[in-house]
Amino acid sequence: MIEQKPLSRKSGYQEVVDRTGFVEHQDFNPIIVDNVFTEEQINHIYNTINNEPLDKVKVAPWGGQASWFSTHFRGDIEARISDIILDVVDGDLELRGDYSFARYSEEFGYKTKLFPHADKREKPRFLMDVQLRADTDWAIVIEDTEYVLKNNQGIIFSGTNQVHWREPKDIGPHARVDMIFFNLEFKDGRGFEPHHSDSITQRSRYLRDFYQLEDTPRPVDRKFNELQ
């Protein structure tokens, strides 16, 4: 069972949502998936990541996050996600090879955080975020409700249409939180409502101000190349 709780400081956000107009899937109830991968599949993922050259790693200073965008895994990894999507979500969604491994850690030289935002894409997308391994609990917040994933759990939600972020928390200098982000596309190629961008921008801005979470990098002393 996943821990889920509304935030105690959500005053005002619903008024912003109502004022900015309805956005498709803004009320989608995130779906939790247990036991996403087998232990052998997880080992394959880590073996692949650990053998990738460092020039394939892109560090995002705003979040203390490193991503392996160009890394792809065995076919059964993608097939597993596709099977889950068919089983638990509308059949209009599919995975088309768009995913990335990400690690949050101060070893990359910056404090770990994630500010309120929705993913910027040309067309609506859903996300399946899978937590492979984490040294600490660190809640994902979706539309002002917290979800605390356990290892090998995934959560499915609308990445482009639901504002999401991470709870403000210092995870510590030695902790790692490893994720894979699977981007799911609509088969019918649907687009956004005309007011989508403005609505999401206003909602994200309100939540950033309210929770005082920004995309400004916060450097720390530890560096990635010093820990290899």
Secondary structure as GFF3:
##gff-version 3
##sequence-region A 1 228
A	DSSP	beta_strand	3	6	.	.	.	ID=ss1
A	DSSP	alpha_helix	13	20	.	.	.	ID=ss2
A	DSSP	beta_strand	31	33	.	.	.	ID=ss3
A	DSSP	alpha_helix	39	50	.	.	.	ID=ss4
A	DSSP	three_ten_helix	54	56	.	.	.	ID=ss5
A	DSSP	beta_strand	58	60	.	.	.	ID=ss6
A	DSSP	beta_strand	65	68	.	.	.	ID=ss7
A	DSSP	alpha_helix	75	88	.	.	.	ID=ss8
A	DSSP	beta_strand	93	104	.	.	.	ID=ss9
A	DSSP	three_ten_helix	106	108	.	.	.	ID=ss10
A	DSSP	beta_strand	125	134	.	.	.	ID=ss11
A	DSSP	beta_strand	140	142	.	.	.	ID=ss12
A	DSSP	beta_strand	145	148	.	.	.	ID=ss13
A	DSSP	beta_strand	153	157	.	.	.	ID=ss14
A	DSSP	beta_strand	164	166	.	.	.	ID=ss15
A	DSSP	beta_strand	177	186	.	.	.	ID=ss16
A	DSSP	alpha_helix	196	211	.	.	.	ID=ss17
A	DSSP	three_ten_helix	224	226	.	.	.	ID=ss18
###
